[in-house]
Amino acid sequence: MTLRQWAVVITVSIGAMLEVIDVSICNVALPHIQANLGATLAEAGWVVTGYAMASVVMIPLSEWLSARFGPRNYFVFCLAGFTASSVLCGLAPNLTVLVLARIAQGLLGGGLLPKAQAILFQVVPPALQAMAQGVFGVVVLAGPALGPTLGGFLTDGPGWRWIFFINLPFGILTVLLALMTLPPDPQPGSGPAGRDRRVDWIGILLLTAGLGSLQVVLEQGHQFDWFTNPGIVQLSLLAAVALPLFVRWELRSVAPAVDLRVLRHRSLAAGSLFSLVLGMGLYGTVFVVPIFAQTVLQFTATQTGLLMLPGALASAFTMVVLGRNANRCDPRLLIVIGAVAMVITMLQLATIGPDTGDQSLFWPLIFRGVTTVMMFLPLSLATLGPLPKADVGAGSGFFNLTRQLGGTFGIAVLTVVLDHQRAVHRSQLVQHLATTNPLVQQRVQALQLWLAQSGAGGDVHDQALQLLSQQVDRQAALLAYGDVFRLVALVFVLAIPLVALLGRPARA
């Protein structure tokens, strides 16, 4: 790989890193944002939802915008706008300004990830794609885990505003690198969107209404008790109507905003479906493990971030090694091996018990990082590698969109399953805790004795029953987390047959 090609790889990877990290960097800072800006936790949640909603709408539109304005111009504009909106987030005097700035950040950042990957496939020769995608994959996979770690350090240190200000030096650096290294744009009018200057406003409107509504439902549904809330019901109906209409309109449009015809490539269709599952495994487990650490293990935000850090480093190391050797074997075989290994890892995580601590989670999280890489890099090569260069941009948009939606859908599903199974297991455990049971009586007496020796005042019997109830809650939560990890394992098992539909990337 030439020096210029390496410069392109590093430039677009840094740009993608900024967008990926900002997806999760705010999560640990929400309580601080809530307290500082005088908002409720539900209102502060829109800091995350607004960004995700705007980002997911822009991902499929990135290729159309790139074709109209040029890949280099569009990428640089997104970088500059993302950096400026990050500064505005940090300076926000109230929650309204912060949410609006985060929406702007998502609109501009949403095009960075698919455009960065498309540029790699268009600039780097096929024989070197594994190495280039390896470097790019380090960013995409490590970002969701590094986000909470970095967010925890900055929030507990200089303050939550610095989770946005930190983008400024990296954003300026990347803009300068992009201007110096990215190849110049082709002459206006050379692409499909350039030849037809009509704007598909109806398609854009349907896409925005459908994907935006779906994203809000998935992000906010649990908080508002899903379909018992009229707003969630209305948004769900809007998504159910707008998305099918969008597909029908785009397939019939002469100049579509999103070229759905690119899904005629079998490898892209199958790879995008598998990417949904990978998004669930990547973002879903990164979401569940920190909740377990903070609610069951009572970790702080910084401790939780440090718990996730070894897995992120393992992902980066594996990506570098695999990037050098991925061309030596069929990527489909690597995907199957990675999926099977992920199933084993999830089943191992499902064995968590009352004595589970950070040491018990260390190796499973390391293996999760490694197995995710074993699927991500080969999946990118097997999905986008066989496509003609003219379709790589649109294909990359779909591929990244499905992973993003998979993560959001996975988090929503796993949250529902976690709450439901916690209630089910608590109900089952309570059935065996009748006050007439001699074992229960012995346990209550032991707790009463411990409370009395600890100098507790008041009715120690009631306090003992409360402690017993808390222990039941903890055990029910542990069993529910085990169910969640087993569900992720099952989903990966069901997705393995999709690998047979993937193709092999070109070698020359």
N, C-alpha and C positions, 0 to 999 in steps of 0.2 A: 504494500500500500504506500502510495507516495505521500510526501509531507503535506501537500495540499488536501489530499483525501482524508488524512488523519485530522487536519484542522477542521474540515467539514464535520467529521464524526463527533469531535469534541464540542464543536459549537452547537450543533443541533441537540446533542445529548444534554448539555447544560440548560438549553432552552426548555427541553422536555422536563428536566429535573425540577425547574422552578414551578411548573404547573402541577406535577405529580405530588410534590411535597406539600403544596398549599391545599391539596384536597383534604389532608388529615391533620395539618399542623395546628388548626384552630380547635380541634376537639378537646384537648386538655385545658385550653385557655377559656372555655365558655363560662365556667363559674366566675372567673376573674373579670371577664367582659361584662357579665351580668351585674356583678356588684359595682363595677366602676361606672357603668353607664346607667345604672338605676333601672334595669330591665328585669323581666321575669325570665326564667330559664327557657320557657317556650318561645319568647320573643328573641332571646339570644340565639336560639337554634336556627333562626333564619340566616345567621351569618354563614352557617354551613350549607343550609338548603339553597339559599340564593346563588351561591357559587356553583353548587352541583347542578342546579337547574339550568343556569346559563351555559355552563360548560358542555353539558350533554346535548343541548340544542345546537351548539356551534360545531361539534365534531363532524357530523355528516355534511355540514355546509362548507367545511374547510376546502374541499377540492374545488367546488364551484367558485368560491371567492379567490382561490389561488389561480384558477384558470383565467378569471377576469382581470386580475390585477398583477399576476406574475408570482411565482412561488417565492422568489427572493423578497420582493416588495411586501407580500402578505406576511411572510415569516418575520421580517424586521418590524413591520407595523405592529404585529401581535406582541412581539417582545417589548417594544417601546411602550405600547399601551398598557400591557400587563404590569410593567415596572412603575409607570405613573400611577395606575390605579392602586397598586400596593402601597405607595406612599400616601395616597389619599385615605386608604384604610387606616394606616397608622395615625393619621392626623384627625380622624373622624371625631367630632365633638359630641356626637350622640349616636344612638343606635340606628336611626333612619339613614343618616349619611353613611354609616359603616355598611349597612346591608346593601345600599345602592352601589357603593364602591366595590363591594364583593361581587355583585352581579356584573358590573363592568369588568372586573378582574376575570370572572368566569367566561364572559363573552370573548374577551381577547385571549385568554389562556387556553380556551377550548380548542383552538386551531393549532396550538404548538405541538401537541403530541402526535396527531396523525400526519401533520405536515413534516415534522422532523423525520419520522419513519419513512415517509414517501421520498424525501430528499435523499436519504441513505440508499434506497433501492435504485434511485435514478442516477446517482453520482458514483457509487462504489461498484466495481465490476462484480459479476455473480460469484466468481471464485473467492472473493474476499468478503462476501456478504456475511458469513458466519461470524467473522471477527468483528465486523462493524456492528452487526445486530447484537453481538455479545456485549460490547461497550454500551450500546443503547439500552439493552435489557437490564444492565446493572442499575441504571437510573430508574427504570420503570418499576422494577421489583423492590429495590431498596427504599424507594421514596415513601411508600405507604408506612413502612416500619420506622424510617428515620424521621418522618413528620412528627409523630407524637414525642419521640425522644428530643428532637430539637425544640419542639414547642414547650416541653416540660422545662428544659434548661432555661429558655428565654423567659418563660412566664414566671418561674420561681426566681430568676435573676433580675435583669433590667426591667422586666415588665412585659405585659401582653402585646403592647404596641410594636415591640421589636420583632415579633413574628412576621410583621409586614415590612418593617424598615430593612430587615436583613436582605430582602430581595433587591434593594437599590444598587449596591455595588456589583452584584452578580448580573443584574439586568443590564446595566450600562456596559459592563465588560462583554456580555454576549452580543449586544447590539453592534458593538465595534467589531467583534470577531466576525459576525455575520456579514457585515458590509465589506470586510476584507477578503473573506474566504468563499462565500457562496457564489456559484456561477451566475453570471448575468441572466436576466429573464429573456425569454424569446421575444421576438417582435410581436406587438399587440395584434390580436386577430389570428394567431397561429393555432390556438386551442379551440376545442368545441365551444366553450363559452365565449371565446373571443370572436368566433365567426357569427354567432347569433347574439346580438346585444340585448335581446329581450330579457326582462327580469321576471322570473317565475314567482310573482308575489303570492299567488294562491298556494303554491307548494310550500313556500317559506312560512306562510301563516298557518297552514295545517300542521306542518312539522313543529313549529313553535308551540302551538296549542296542544298537540298530542304528546310530544316528548316532555314539554315543560310540565304539563298536568301530571303525567305519569311519574316524573321525578319527584314532584311535591308529594304525591300520594305515598310513594315508597319512603321518602325521607321523614314525612310528618305523620303518616298514618298511625303509627304506634302511639305517638304522643297524644293523639286526639281520639284514641280508642276506635280506630278504623271506621267501619261503616255505620257506627252509631252517630257519627258526626255528619251533619248535612253537607258541609263544605267538602269533606273527603268524598262523599257520595257523588256530588256534582262534578268534581274534578275527575273522578274515575269514569263517569259517563262521558265527559268531554274527551278523555283520552281514548275510550273505547270507540267513539264515533270518528274522531279526527285522524287517528292513525290509519285505519283501513281506507278512509277517503284519501289520505295522503299517498298511500301506496297506489291506489287506483289512478289518481291524478298524475303522479310522476311517471307511471308506466305508459300513459297516453300522451304526455307532454312532448312537444318537439324539442324544447330547450329546457329540460328539467333542472331544478336547483340541486337535486340529488339523483344521480344516475343509478337507479335501482337495477338497471339491466346488467350491471357488472356482476350481479349475483348469478348470472348464467354460468360462471366458472365454478365448477363443482368444488374445487379446493377452497375457494373463498367461502362458499355457503357452509360447508362442513366445518371449516376452521373457525368461522364466526360463531357457530353453535357451540363448539368446544370452548371458545373464548368466553362465552357466558359462564360456563362451569368453572373455568380457570379464574374468572373474576370473583366468583363466589368463594373459591378456595383461597384466593389471595387477599381480597379485601374483607371477606366475611370472617375469616379466622383472625385476621389482624384486628378486627373490631371486637370479637368475642373474648379473646385472651386478655386484653387490657381490662375489660369489664370484670372478668374473673379475678384478676390480680387486685383490682381496687376494691371490689365489693366483698370478696371472700378472704383474700390474703391481706387486705387493708394496706395496700401499697400506696405511696404518694405518686403524683404525676411523674416525678423524676425517676423514681424507682421502677415504675411501669415502663417508662421509656428505655431504661437500661436493660430491663428484662427482654425487650424486643430487639435490642441492638445486636447481640450475637447472631441471631437469625438473619438479620440484614447483611451483616458482614459475610456470613456463610454464602448468601445469595450472590454477593459481589464476587467472592473468590471463585465460586463454581462457574459463574458466568464467564469469567476471564479464561478459566481452564477449558470450558466447553467451547467457547468461541474459537479457540485455536484448533480444536479437533472435530468440530461438528460436521465438517464436510467429509469426514472419513467414513461415516456410516449413514444409513437411511434415517432421516429425522423422525419418520413415523415410528420406528423402533424405539427411539429415545423417548418419544411422547408416551408410548405404552409403558415403558419401564418407569418413567416419572409418575404416571397415573397410579400404577400399582404401588409404588413406593409411597405416594401420598395417601393412599388408602390405608396402608400399614401404619403410617405416622398418625393419621386421624384416629385409628383404633387404639393406638398407644396413648394418645391424649385422652381418649374416652375412659381410661382406667383411673383417672384422678380420684383421689379419696380425701378423707379428713386430714391426712398427714401430708398432702401435697404442698410443696413449697416451690420457691424459685429454682432450686436445684433439680427438682423432679421435672420441671418444665424445660430445663436448659437443652437437653439433647433432642427432645421432640421438636422444639422450635428450630433448632439447627437443621434437623432433617426436613422440616417443612420448607425452610429456605432453600435447601439443596434441591428437593424434589420439584419445587415450583419452577426453578430455573431449568430443570431437565425437561419441563413441558413448554415453558414460555419461548425459549430461543428456537427449538426445532419447530414449534407451532408457527412462529412468525415466518420461518423459512419455507415450511410446507404449505402455508396459506397464501402468502404473497409472492413467494419465489417463482411459482409457475405462471403468474399473470404477465400479460404483455405490459411493457412499460407504460403505455398509454392508460392502462386501467389500474396501475399501482396506487395512484393518489386516491381515487374513489374507494379502492379496496382497503387501503390503510384506514380510511375514515370509518368504514363499516367494522373493521377488525377491532379498532380501538373503542368504538361506540359499544360494541357488544360486551367487551371486557368491563367497561365503565358501568353499563346497565347490569351486568352480571354481579358486580360488586354491590351496587345499590339494592338490587333485588335480593341478593344473598343476605345482606344485612337485615333487610326487612323480614325475610322469611325466618332467619335464625333468631331474630328477636322475638317473633311471635311464638316460635317453637319453644324457645327458652322459657318464656313466661307461662305458656300452657303446661309444659312438662313440669315446671316447678310446682304449679298448683296441683297437678295430678299426683306427683310423688309426695307432696305434703299430705294430701288427703289419704293416700295409702299408708303413710307412716303413722298418721294420727290414729288410724283404725287399730293399730297395735299398741296404743298408749292409754288404754283404759285405766282409770285410777284404781280399779280393783286388781289389776295385774301386780303380782308380788315384785316382779323385776322393776316395774315403774315406781312402786312404792319405795324400794331400796334406793333407786336413783334419786328420787325426790329427797329422801332422808339424807343421803350423802351430800346433796347440794345444800340442804338446810344446815348441816354441820359445817360445811365449808364457809357458808355465808356468816354463820355465828362466830366462827373462829376469825373471820376477816373483819369483824366489828361492824357488820351491817346492822342498821337500825330498822325498825318497822316490822312488818309481818314477813318473816323469813320464808314462810310457806308459800305465800304468793310470789315472792321474789324467786324462789326455787322453781316454781312452775313457769315463770317468765323465762328463766335461763334455759329450762328444758325446751320451751317453745322456740327459743332462738337456735338451739342446737338442732331441732327438727328442721327449721328453716334452712340452716346451713347444709344439712345432709340432703334436703330436697333440691337445693341449688346445685350441689355437686352431681347428683344423679341427672339433673336436667342438662348440665353442661356436657355430661357424657353422652346423652341422647343427641345433642347438637353435633358433636364431633362424629358420631356414627352416621348421622344424616349426610354430612359432607362426604364421608367415605362412600356411602351408597350412591350419591350423585355422580361421583367420579367413576364408579364401576359402570353405571349406566351410560356414561359418555364415551367409554373406551371404543365401542364399535364405530363411532364417527371417524376414527383415525383411518379406517379402511378407505374412506372417500377422499383423503388428502392426497396431494401430489408431491413430486420431488422437485426441488428447485433446480434451475439450470446450473451447470458447473463451469461454463465458460463464458 
